Amino acid sequence: MSTLAATATPTAGLSGLLCLALVIATLCYGVGCWIWPFGACRRCKGSGKRRSPFGRAFGLCRRCGGDGRRLRIGRRIINTFRELHDKGTR
């Protein structure tokens, strides 16, 4: 009767590489949110205006308040962690 030798599977290296790529992508997104905290408003596409239902008049976008920018999700997370840290140190 022959015994089977334990062999390493190549998927272990692939899953480790995938985890490393995920960590690098998350760090790059976090740095991007730190440097550029605002993105274009999705509703008005960054113009800050919205059209009236009849198409002649303009008004301010309600979502962004006419600014045309919104705070990115990653920056909201960074701000939340900063607030938690500040509350914990007081």
JOLIN-V726048 format. One line per field, one symbol per residue. psi: psi as a letter, one per 30 degrees, with the letter a starting at -180 (. if undefined). Layout:
psi: ???
This chain:
psi: kkkkkklkkffeeeeeeeeeeeeeeeeeeeeeeeeifklkkeeghgfglkllffgelllkkeefggefllkleeeeeeeeeeeeeeeff.
